[in-house]
Amino acid sequence: MGLGVSLLLVAVGAILTWAVNAEVSGLDIQVIGVILMIVGIVGFLLSAMFWSSWGGPAAFGRRRTTYVEGGPPVDRL
């Protein structure tokens, strides 16, 4: 789960928890909202913790550098 999806889950959960006053038989919308917020916060924290391991968005624009170790070049006549 990425940072964007996590923030979306938190936003949807907050809307369900505090802005929706509808009642559905068999479902508690406020509880579903709290669950979505918790999942979003956990996903956000995990994504933030592992941000450096996958390099973040800047990793996709970076150039790769290859180093070749060996002796000096050989003159071939």
C-alpha positions in Angstrom: 0.0 0.0 0.0 1.4 3.4 -0.9 1.2 6.7 0.8 -1.6 7.9 -1.5 -3.8 4.9 -0.8 -3.1 5.2 2.9 -4.1 8.9 2.9 -7.2 8.1 0.9 -8.3 5.4 3.4 -7.8 7.8 6.3 -9.9 10.5 4.5 -12.7 8.0 3.6 -12.6 6.7 7.2 -12.9 10.2 8.7 -15.8 11.0 6.4 -17.6 7.8 7.4 -16.9 8.4 11.1 -17.8 12.0 11.5 -19.7 13.3 8.4 -22.2 10.5 7.6 -25.3 10.3 9.7 -27.0 7.5 7.8 -27.9 4.2 9.4 -27.8 0.9 7.7 -29.3 -2.2 9.4 -26.6 -4.7 10.3 -23.7 -2.2 9.7 -22.2 0.4 11.9 -20.8 3.0 9.5 -18.8 4.8 12.3 -17.0 1.5 13.2 -16.2 0.9 9.5 -14.8 4.5 9.3 -12.6 3.9 12.4 -11.3 0.6 10.9 -10.5 2.3 7.6 -8.7 5.1 9.5 -6.6 2.6 11.5 -5.7 0.6 8.3 -4.8 3.8 6.6 -2.6 5.0 9.4 -0.8 1.7 9.7 -0.3 1.6 6.0 1.1 5.2 6.0 3.5 4.4 8.9 4.7 1.2 7.1 5.2 3.0 3.8 7.1 5.8 5.6 9.3 3.3 7.4 10.2 1.4 4.2 10.5 4.6 2.1 14.3 4.5 1.9 14.4 0.8 1.0 12.6 1.3 -2.3 14.0 4.7 -2.9 10.9 6.8 -3.0 9.6 8.5 -6.1 13.1 9.9 -7.0 14.4 6.4 -7.6 12.5 6.2 -10.9 14.3 9.2 -12.4 17.8 8.3 -11.3 20.5 7.1 -13.6 22.4 4.0 -12.9 26.2 4.0 -12.8 28.2 0.9 -13.5 31.7 0.6 -12.3 34.0 -1.9 -13.9 37.1 -2.8 -12.0 40.1 -4.1 -13.8 43.7 -3.4 -14.8 44.9 -0.6 -16.9 43.9 -0.6 -20.6 46.1 -2.8 -22.8 47.6 -1.3 -26.0 47.0 -3.7 -28.8 49.0 -3.0 -31.9 
